[in-house]
Amino acid sequence: MSAVTTSAPPIGRWRLFVVLGGLYLAQSIPSYLIAAALPPIMREAGVSRTAIGYLSLLFLPLVLKFLWAPYVDRLRPFARAHRAGWIIVTQTGVILCILALLPLGPTHVIGIIAVGFVASLLISTQDIATDGYAAKYLPPEDRAIGNAIQGGSIAFGVVIGGTFGLLLYHYAGWTTMLLVIAAFSLLPLIAAFAMRESDPVAPQQAPRPSIMTFLRRTEVRQVLWIALIYRVSEGLVKAMEGPYLVDAGVPLNQIGYLSGISATTAGLAGAVIAAVLVRRFGTATTLGLLGLLRTLCFALFAAHALGWVTGTLPLFGAAGFQTLIRYMEIVALYSLFMSVTSSSQPGTDFTILACAQLIVYLVGSMLSGKIADLMGYGQLFSLATALSAIAVLATLHILVSLHREEVPRSQT
């Protein structure tokens, strides 16, 4: 599978890894302050569940960011800093958004949503620039490592922005929490100043970055199909995992421990394991193996819901292992996405593919509750198991076809 590549800028391999770790951590800390810390803080302050539900609007920019990704590839905020310029501008704006929450307090729902939406727009734009930088400058043999670094940085972002944010609020209050998280968000900004780019300032004879330029490439369209089908079953299970554990009689504190521990350990261990698998066996084999294991996890959920398996231990194992697999899948999928990005619009290409798999995941999440109400947990998880198996087979078929097309091109 080939992609239009560019010569790497004069930065060392380990320097690039460190820079990417800092960039992904920079956007993860404020993201999980908003997504993980603010909802329980607002609820404890007496905000209604309905009002807290409106925070889901903050996810819209993450889903729709492909619409303005071409402009991030096309325009540069500073003459000599393309993606670094975008990251400096957006991260500075995000820090200002965190500080703008100071006078509001946890009960000012409209203000929090307004400021949070601006922050979400900035974080989404920053993500386009960071992913574009990674896709452009990571050599093929290091893409899995780069995406493993992203997974590890996200895990640390969950701990700092989410867990540590909650602890700060509990022991020191709203103001201290925001000031400390803003300070933590400032530190990774150093990575933006350490970026090295080889983008020419003057435009070259290359296609203008756009969504249509993306769609004109046959190879990218085929990978888009993988983005749309591979994770089609996951939202169905993940959205109902917590409610099912509650209905199965698992106490909330155990669910909290399971969620926190599995997310942190899976983010680190899963990213490393997936990087090793991709480097050693390739993307197709890794996605096939992970898809098979995911299908087995879903089948275990279905068997428990149908009464064929009893006890909470199988549920804990399936839930924890599913989280591990999900982090590993992201490393493998993102490595595949990077392999087909072009050097002229890496942010656009990668963002479209990443948004496609996220949209499918969110659609499944939205439908999961309705399906569970109509058919029951057993049928929901059985449906997810079947869809997972079909998606894996279809993905492998597409990857084999791509490989067959690639071999003649490499011989000409």
C-alpha positions in Angstrom: 0.0 0.0 0.0 1.7 3.2 -1.1 1.3 6.8 -0.3 2.7 10.0 -1.6 5.6 10.6 0.8 7.9 13.5 1.5 11.4 13.6 2.8 11.5 13.9 6.5 12.7 17.2 8.0 16.0 17.2 9.8 14.7 15.9 13.1 15.9 12.8 14.9 13.7 9.7 15.3 13.5 10.0 19.1 13.0 13.8 18.9 10.0 13.2 16.7 8.5 10.7 19.2 8.9 13.1 22.1 7.4 15.9 20.1 4.4 13.8 19.1 3.9 12.7 22.8 3.8 16.3 23.9 1.4 17.3 21.1 -1.1 14.6 21.8 -0.8 15.2 25.6 -1.5 18.9 25.0 -4.9 18.2 23.4 -5.8 15.3 25.7 -5.6 17.1 29.0 -8.2 19.8 28.3 -10.3 17.2 26.4 -10.7 15.0 29.4 -11.2 17.9 31.8 -14.3 18.7 29.7 -15.4 15.1 28.9 -14.5 13.3 32.1 -14.3 15.8 35.0 -16.9 18.4 34.4 -20.1 16.2 34.1 -19.7 14.6 37.6 -18.6 17.9 39.1 -21.7 19.6 37.7 -24.0 16.8 38.9 -22.6 17.1 42.4 -23.3 20.8 42.3 -26.9 20.1 41.6 -27.1 20.4 37.8 -29.9 18.3 36.3 -29.1 15.2 34.2 -30.9 16.8 31.3 -28.7 19.8 31.3 -25.6 17.7 31.7 -26.7 15.7 28.7 -26.4 18.9 26.6 -22.7 18.6 27.0 -22.8 16.0 24.2 -23.0 19.0 21.8 -19.4 19.5 22.5 -18.6 16.3 20.5 -19.9 17.8 17.3 -16.6 19.4 16.2 -14.8 16.1 16.7 -17.2 14.5 14.2 -17.4 17.4 11.7 -13.7 18.5 11.7 -13.2 16.9 8.3 -15.1 19.9 6.9 -12.4 22.4 7.7 -9.4 20.0 7.6 -8.5 21.2 4.1 -8.0 24.7 5.3 -5.6 23.5 8.0 -3.6 21.8 5.3 -3.9 24.8 2.9 -3.3 27.8 5.2 -0.5 28.6 7.6 -0.9 31.0 10.6 2.7 32.0 10.4 4.9 32.2 7.3 7.6 29.8 8.6 5.4 27.6 10.8 2.6 25.6 9.2 1.1 23.0 11.5 3.2 24.2 14.4 1.5 27.6 13.9 -1.9 26.0 14.1 -1.0 24.1 17.3 0.4 27.2 19.0 -2.7 29.3 18.2 -5.2 26.6 19.1 -3.6 25.4 22.3 -3.2 29.0 23.5 -6.9 29.5 22.8 -7.8 26.3 24.7 -5.9 27.5 27.8 -7.7 30.8 27.6 -11.0 28.9 27.4 -10.1 27.0 30.6 -9.4 30.3 32.3 -12.7 31.7 31.0 -14.5 29.0 33.1 -13.1 30.5 36.3 -15.9 33.1 36.9 -18.7 30.8 35.8 -18.7 28.0 38.4 -20.0 24.5 37.9 -23.7 25.4 37.8 -23.5 27.9 34.9 -24.6 25.4 32.3 -25.0 27.8 29.3 -21.6 29.4 29.9 -19.8 26.1 30.3 -21.4 24.8 27.1 -20.5 28.0 25.2 -16.9 28.0 26.4 -16.6 24.3 26.0 -17.8 24.4 22.4 -15.2 27.0 21.5 -12.6 24.8 23.2 -13.8 21.8 21.3 -13.5 23.6 18.0 -9.9 24.6 18.9 -9.0 21.1 20.1 -10.5 19.5 16.9 -8.5 21.9 14.7 -5.4 21.2 16.7 -6.0 17.5 16.2 -6.1 18.0 12.5 -2.7 19.7 12.6 -1.1 17.1 14.9 -2.4 14.1 12.9 -1.3 15.7 9.7 2.2 16.3 11.1 2.4 12.7 12.3 1.1 11.3 9.0 3.6 13.4 7.0 6.8 12.8 8.9 6.5 9.4 10.5 8.2 6.9 8.2 6.2 3.7 7.4 8.2 1.6 9.9 7.4 4.0 12.7 3.7 4.7 12.2 2.6 2.0 14.7 5.0 3.5 17.3 3.7 7.0 16.6 0.1 5.8 17.1 1.1 3.9 20.2 2.6 7.2 21.6 -0.8 8.8 20.8 -2.6 6.1 22.8 -0.2 6.5 25.8 -0.6 10.3 25.7 -4.3 10.0 25.7 -4.1 7.6 28.7 -2.0 10.2 30.6 -4.5 12.9 29.5 -7.3 10.9 31.1 -5.4 10.7 34.3 -4.4 14.4 34.4 -7.4 16.1 32.9 -10.1 13.7 34.2 -8.9 11.9 37.4 -6.5 14.5 38.7 -9.0 17.2 37.8 -11.7 15.5 39.9 -9.3 15.2 42.8 -8.3 18.8 42.6 -11.9 19.9 42.7 -12.7 17.6 45.6 -9.9 18.8 47.8 -9.2 22.4 46.5 -12.2 23.6 44.6 -13.2 25.0 41.2 -10.6 27.8 40.9 -7.6 25.7 41.9 -8.6 22.9 39.6 -8.9 25.1 36.6 -5.6 27.0 37.3 -3.7 23.8 37.8 -5.1 22.1 34.7 -4.4 25.3 32.6 -0.8 25.1 33.9 -0.5 21.5 32.9 -2.0 22.3 29.5 0.7 25.0 29.0 3.6 22.7 29.5 3.1 20.4 26.5 2.9 23.6 24.3 6.7 23.4 24.4 6.4 20.6 21.9 5.0 22.9 19.3 8.1 25.1 19.4 10.2 22.0 19.0 8.5 20.9 15.7 10.5 20.9 12.5 8.8 21.1 9.2 9.9 21.0 5.6 6.8 22.4 4.0 7.8 24.9 1.3 6.4 28.4 1.9 5.6 28.9 -1.8 2.9 26.7 -3.2 4.0 23.9 -5.5 2.2 22.2 -8.4 0.1 19.9 -6.3 -3.6 19.3 -6.0 -5.4 21.9 -3.8 -6.2 20.3 -0.4 -9.9 19.4 -0.4 -12.3 16.6 0.2 -12.8 16.1 -3.5 -9.0 15.5 -3.9 -9.3 12.9 -1.2 -12.2 11.1 -3.0 -10.4 11.1 -6.4 -7.9 8.5 -5.1 -9.1 4.9 -5.5 -6.8 3.5 -2.7 -8.1 6.0 -0.2 -11.7 5.3 -1.0 -11.1 1.6 -0.3 -9.6 2.4 3.1 -12.6 4.7 3.7 -14.8 1.6 3.4 -12.7 0.0 6.1 -13.2 3.1 8.3 -16.9 2.8 7.8 -17.3 -0.9 8.6 -14.6 -2.1 10.9 -16.0 -0.5 14.1 -19.7 -0.6 13.2 -20.5 -3.0 16.0 -18.5 -1.4 18.8 -20.8 1.5 19.7 -23.7 -1.0 20.2 -21.8 -2.7 23.0 -19.8 0.0 24.6 -22.7 2.4 25.1 -24.7 -0.4 26.9 -21.8 -1.9 28.7 -22.2 0.3 31.8 -26.1 0.0 32.0 -25.8 -3.8 31.5 -23.3 -4.1 34.4 -25.7 -2.1 36.6 -28.6 -4.3 35.6 -26.5 -7.4 36.2 -26.1 -6.2 39.8 -22.5 -4.9 39.7 -22.0 -2.0 42.3 -21.2 1.4 40.9 -17.9 1.6 42.7 -16.7 -1.6 41.1 -17.8 -0.3 37.7 -15.8 2.9 38.4 -12.7 1.0 39.3 -13.1 -1.3 36.3 -13.5 1.7 34.0 -10.6 3.7 35.4 -8.1 0.9 35.7 -8.9 -0.7 32.4 -8.8 2.6 30.5 -5.4 3.6 32.0 -3.7 0.2 31.7 -5.2 -0.5 28.3 -4.2 2.8 26.9 -0.5 2.1 27.8 -0.3 -1.7 27.4 -2.6 -1.9 24.5 -0.8 0.7 22.5 2.6 -1.0 23.0 1.3 -4.4 22.2 -0.5 -3.2 19.0 2.7 -1.4 17.9 4.7 -4.6 18.2 2.0 -6.6 16.3 1.7 -4.1 13.5 5.5 -3.9 13.0 5.9 -7.7 13.1 2.9 -9.0 11.4 1.4 -6.1 9.4 -1.8 -4.1 9.6 -4.1 -6.7 7.9 -3.1 -9.6 10.3 -3.3 -7.3 13.3 -6.8 -6.0 12.4 -7.9 -9.6 11.7 -6.7 -10.9 15.0 -8.1 -8.0 17.0 -11.4 -8.3 15.2 -11.6 -12.0 16.1 -10.9 -11.3 19.7 -13.4 -8.5 19.8 -16.0 -10.8 18.3 -15.3 -13.3 21.1 -15.7 -10.6 23.7 -19.1 -9.6 22.3 -20.1 -13.2 22.1 -19.3 -13.6 25.9 -21.5 -10.5 26.6 -24.3 -12.1 24.6 -23.9 -15.5 26.3 -24.1 -13.8 29.7 -27.2 -11.8 28.8 -28.9 -14.9 27.5 -28.1 -16.8 30.7 -25.7 -19.2 29.1 -22.8 -17.9 31.3 -23.2 -16.7 34.8 -21.2 -14.7 37.4 -19.6 -11.3 37.2 -16.0 -12.5 36.6 -16.7 -13.3 32.9 -18.2 -9.8 32.5 -15.2 -8.1 34.1 -12.9 -10.1 31.9 -14.9 -9.3 28.7 -15.2 -5.6 29.6 -11.6 -5.1 30.5 -10.3 -7.1 27.5 -12.7 -5.2 25.2 -11.1 -1.9 26.3 -7.6 -3.3 25.6 -8.7 -4.4 22.2 -10.2 -1.0 21.4 -7.0 0.9 22.1 -5.1 -1.7 20.0 -7.5 -1.3 17.1 -6.9 2.5 17.1 -3.2 2.0 16.7 -3.7 -0.5 13.8 -6.4 1.6 12.1 -4.5 4.9 12.4 -1.4 3.2 11.0 -3.5 2.1 8.1 -4.9 5.5 7.6 -1.5 7.1 7.7 -0.2 4.7 5.0 -2.6 6.2 2.4 -2.3 9.9 3.3 -0.7 12.2 0.7 2.1 14.7 1.5 0.0 17.6 0.1 -2.9 17.1 2.4 -2.1 14.6 5.2 -4.3 16.3 7.8 -7.3 16.2 5.4 -6.9 12.6 4.4 -6.3 11.3 7.9 -9.1 13.4 9.4 -11.7 12.2 6.9 -10.8 8.6 7.7 -10.7 9.1 11.5 -14.1 11.0 11.4 -15.7 8.2 9.3 -14.9 5.5 11.9 -16.0 7.8 14.8 -19.3 8.7 13.1 -20.1 5.0 12.7 -19.2 4.3 16.3 -21.4 7.2 17.5 -24.4 6.0 15.4 -24.1 2.6 17.0 -24.0 4.2 20.4 -27.1 6.2 19.7 -29.1 3.2 18.4 -27.9 0.8 21.2 -30.4 1.9 23.8 -33.4 1.7 21.5 -32.4 -1.8 20.3 -31.9 -3.0 23.9 -35.3 -1.7 24.9 -37.0 -3.4 21.9 -35.1 -6.7 21.8 -33.2 -7.0 25.1 -29.5 -7.1 25.9 -29.1 -10.7 24.6 -30.3 -9.8 21.1 -28.3 -6.5 21.1 -25.0 -8.2 22.0 -25.8 -11.1 19.5 -26.3 -8.6 16.7 -23.1 -6.8 17.6 -21.2 -10.2 17.5 -22.6 -11.0 14.1 -21.8 -7.5 12.7 -18.3 -7.7 14.2 -17.6 -11.0 12.4 -18.9 -9.7 9.1 -16.9 -6.5 9.4 -13.7 -8.4 10.0 -14.2 -10.6 7.0 -15.0 -7.6 4.8 -12.0 -5.6 6.1 -9.6 -8.5 5.3 -11.1 -8.8 1.8 -10.5 -5.2 1.1 -6.9 -5.3 2.4 -6.1 -8.4 0.4 -7.5 -6.6 -2.7 -5.4 -3.6 -2.0 -2.3 -5.7 -1.6 -3.0 -7.4 -4.9 -3.3 -4.1 -6.7 -0.1 -2.8 -5.0 2.1 -5.7 -6.1 1.8 -5.0 -9.9 2.3 -1.2 -9.3 5.6 -1.9 -7.3 6.8 -4.2 -10.2 6.3 -1.5 -12.9 
